[in-house]
Amino acid sequence: MPLKIGVEFLLPDKQSRWHLTRVSFDPPTGASRPVFLSARYPLGSGLALDVGPSPIDEARIVAAVGRQAWAIVSFDVDENGFPRNFEAPDASVDLWKNQAIALVRQWRFTPGMKDGKPITVRCTLELVWGQRNLSAAKLAEVRAGEGQQEPAPGPSQFHPPAPGVARVTIPASTQAARLIHGVAPEFPSTAWQTGLRGKIYFEVLIGTDGHVQEALPIIRLSEFIPLATKALMQWVYQPALINGSPAEVATTVSIEVPLHEGAPK
């Protein structure tokens, strides 16, 4: 089974508004992870003006109200240490996705190795744009807000309902009151060491019998998604009725990665 390696960063004493706050590598079994060779942070605003919608107005708002913009970027570190195949699964505002990719595109790595040969390894970064000096307290506040607003149920990749079966969308808070049987995920006692505490959101399809049929993770990146999914698939709700007939329900569910009792606070 591949080993996913996550590392948290805090680089407060630099004159750039960009900060790298978390790194995760996903090397194959028996392979080493890439190593940062060159990660240049532009001075001043550090904004690219040729990669999509202009960020100037949004940046002024962020600076004026003291917020931090953020983006999650995934890419392959190829055999030569170059970042390739960029994706940006989430950001505080969409325009920050292109900005983060433009920043990281210039970075270089020593590639991951397996059996003495360089290989391609997937990498995921969490980046913040805002204050030049990002304190530990402010960083914790930013992390708490990344992807933590409860998503509204929306279009999904669920299979279509069977002919004659209705499907309704119900807000998470309403559907939570209809839970009959919930199973807590069996997170390892060392979960707090990963730095991935927080909520993981799922879009959930509940069948006409009240049993969870599908659970798709939304936005939040976490190595604990498989454990959370396994637990969710055992949940049972009070069946929904539309005009007296059983109906399927689409909703969102949040799973919290707990703080272990032995973890530092």
C-alpha positions in Angstrom: 0.0 0.0 0.0 1.5 3.4 -1.0 2.7 5.6 1.9 1.4 9.1 1.9 3.8 11.5 3.6 2.5 14.8 5.0 4.5 17.7 6.3 3.4 21.0 7.8 5.3 24.3 7.2 5.4 27.7 8.8 7.8 30.2 7.3 7.0 33.5 9.0 10.1 35.5 8.6 10.2 36.3 4.9 9.1 39.3 2.8 6.5 37.6 0.7 2.8 37.4 1.0 2.9 33.7 -0.1 3.3 31.0 2.5 3.5 27.2 2.1 1.6 25.7 5.0 1.3 22.0 4.3 2.9 19.5 1.9 1.8 15.9 1.2 3.7 13.4 -1.0 2.2 10.2 -2.3 5.2 8.0 -3.3 4.8 4.3 -4.3 5.7 1.6 -1.8 9.4 1.5 -1.4 10.1 4.8 -3.0 11.6 8.0 -1.5 9.7 11.3 -1.7 10.9 14.3 -3.6 13.0 17.0 -1.8 12.6 20.7 -2.3 15.5 22.0 -4.3 14.3 25.6 -5.1 11.1 27.2 -3.8 11.2 30.9 -4.7 8.7 33.2 -3.1 8.3 36.5 -5.0 8.7 39.7 -3.0 5.9 42.2 -2.7 2.4 41.1 -3.8 3.8 38.1 -5.7 0.7 38.2 -8.0 0.8 36.9 -11.6 -1.2 39.2 -14.0 -1.2 36.9 -17.0 -2.7 33.7 -15.8 -6.5 34.4 -15.6 -8.8 36.9 -14.0 -6.9 39.8 -12.4 -6.4 39.2 -8.7 -5.8 42.9 -7.9 -9.2 43.8 -6.6 -9.6 40.5 -4.6 -6.1 41.0 -3.2 -6.9 44.5 -2.0 -10.0 43.2 -0.2 -8.1 40.4 1.4 -5.4 42.8 2.6 -7.9 45.4 3.8 -10.0 43.1 6.0 -7.0 41.1 7.3 -8.0 37.8 5.7 -5.8 35.2 4.2 -6.5 33.7 0.7 -5.6 30.1 0.2 -5.4 27.4 -2.5 -4.7 23.7 -2.7 -2.5 22.6 -5.6 -1.7 19.0 -6.7 0.9 18.1 -9.3 3.4 15.4 -10.3 7.1 15.9 -9.6 8.5 14.2 -12.7 11.8 12.3 -13.1 13.7 15.5 -13.6 12.3 17.3 -10.6 9.9 19.5 -12.6 6.3 20.0 -11.5 3.8 18.8 -14.1 0.1 18.0 -14.6 -1.3 20.7 -12.2 -4.7 20.6 -10.6 -6.2 23.0 -8.1 -9.1 21.1 -6.3 -10.0 24.0 -4.0 -9.4 27.6 -3.1 -10.9 30.4 -1.0 -11.8 32.1 -4.4 -11.3 30.4 -7.7 -8.8 33.0 -9.1 -6.3 32.0 -6.4 -6.0 28.5 -8.1 -4.2 30.0 -11.1 -2.2 32.2 -8.9 -0.9 29.3 -6.8 -0.1 27.2 -9.9 1.9 30.1 -11.3 3.9 30.3 -8.1 4.7 26.6 -7.9 5.3 26.2 -11.6 8.8 27.7 -11.1 9.8 25.4 -8.2 12.2 22.6 -8.6 12.7 19.3 -6.7 15.1 16.5 -6.4 12.9 13.7 -7.7 11.7 10.7 -5.7 13.7 7.5 -6.2 12.9 3.8 -6.4 15.3 1.0 -7.0 18.0 3.6 -7.7 16.0 5.3 -10.5 14.1 8.7 -10.4 10.3 8.3 -10.6 7.3 10.6 -10.8 5.6 11.3 -7.4 2.3 13.1 -6.8 2.5 16.1 -4.5 -0.2 18.3 -2.9 0.5 21.7 -1.4 -1.6 24.1 0.7 -0.7 27.7 0.1 -1.8 30.9 1.8 -1.6 34.5 0.4 -2.0 37.4 2.9 0.1 38.8 5.6 3.9 38.8 5.1 4.5 37.4 8.6 2.1 34.6 9.3 2.1 33.7 13.0 1.3 30.2 14.3 -2.0 31.5 15.7 -3.0 33.0 12.4 -1.9 29.9 10.6 -4.2 27.8 12.8 -7.1 30.2 12.1 -6.5 29.9 8.4 -6.4 26.1 8.5 -9.6 26.0 10.5 -11.3 27.9 7.7 -9.9 25.9 4.8 -12.8 24.0 3.3 -14.6 24.1 6.7 -17.8 25.9 5.6 -20.4 23.3 5.2 -21.0 22.7 1.5 -24.5 22.8 0.2 -25.7 19.6 -1.6 -25.3 20.0 -5.3 -24.7 18.1 -8.5 -22.8 14.9 -7.9 -21.5 11.8 -9.6 -24.2 9.6 -8.1 -25.8 7.1 -10.4 -29.3 8.2 -11.6 -32.3 7.0 -9.6 -34.2 4.0 -10.7 -37.3 4.6 -12.9 -40.2 5.8 -10.7 -38.0 6.6 -7.7 -37.8 10.2 -6.5 -34.6 11.8 -5.2 -34.7 14.8 -3.0 -31.9 17.1 -1.7 -32.1 17.7 2.1 -29.8 20.1 4.0 -27.2 18.4 6.3 -28.7 19.9 9.5 -32.2 18.6 8.7 -31.0 15.1 7.6 -28.8 14.7 10.7 -31.9 14.6 12.9 -33.1 11.6 10.9 -30.1 9.5 11.7 -31.0 6.2 13.3 -27.6 4.4 13.4 -24.2 6.0 13.0 -20.8 4.3 13.1 -17.8 6.3 14.2 -14.7 5.9 12.1 -11.9 4.0 13.6 -9.2 6.6 13.3 -5.7 5.6 14.7 -4.8 7.1 18.0 -1.9 8.9 16.3 -4.2 10.8 13.9 -3.4 14.1 15.6 0.3 13.7 14.5 -0.7 14.2 10.9 -1.8 17.8 11.3 -5.1 16.9 9.4 -7.5 17.5 12.3 -10.7 19.1 11.1 -13.8 18.1 9.3 -14.0 16.0 6.1 -17.1 16.6 4.1 -19.0 14.0 2.0 -21.8 14.1 -0.4 -24.0 11.2 0.6 -26.7 9.3 -1.2 -29.2 7.6 1.0 -31.4 4.8 -0.5 -35.1 4.3 -0.1 -34.4 1.9 2.8 -32.5 4.6 4.7 -29.1 3.0 4.2 -26.2 5.0 2.8 -25.6 3.9 -0.8 -22.7 6.2 -1.8 -20.4 8.6 0.0 -18.2 10.9 -2.1 -15.6 13.2 -0.4 -16.0 16.9 -1.1 -12.9 19.2 -1.3 -11.1 18.3 1.9 -7.9 16.3 1.3 -7.2 13.8 4.0 -5.5 10.4 4.3 -8.5 9.4 6.6 -11.1 9.5 3.8 -11.1 5.7 3.4 -11.7 5.2 7.1 -14.5 7.8 7.2 -16.1 6.4 4.0 -16.1 2.9 5.5 -17.9 4.2 8.6 -20.4 6.2 6.6 -21.4 3.2 4.5 -22.8 1.7 7.7 -25.1 4.6 8.6 -28.8 4.2 8.5 -31.4 7.0 8.4 -35.2 7.2 8.7 -36.4 6.5 5.2 -37.8 9.6 3.4 -41.3 9.6 1.9 -42.5 11.7 -1.0 -46.3 11.6 -1.5 -46.3 8.4 0.5 -43.6 6.6 -1.6 -40.0 5.9 -0.4 -37.5 8.4 -1.9 -33.7 8.6 -2.1 -32.0 11.5 -0.4 -28.9 13.5 -1.4 -27.3 15.4 1.5 -23.9 16.3 3.0 -22.3 14.8 6.1 -19.2 16.0 8.0 -16.8 13.7 9.8 -14.4 15.1 12.3 -10.9 13.9 12.8 -10.7 14.0 16.6 -7.9 15.3 18.8 -6.5 12.3 20.6 -6.4 12.5 24.4 -2.6 12.2 24.4 -2.0 14.9 21.8 -0.4 18.3 22.7 -2.9 21.1 22.9 
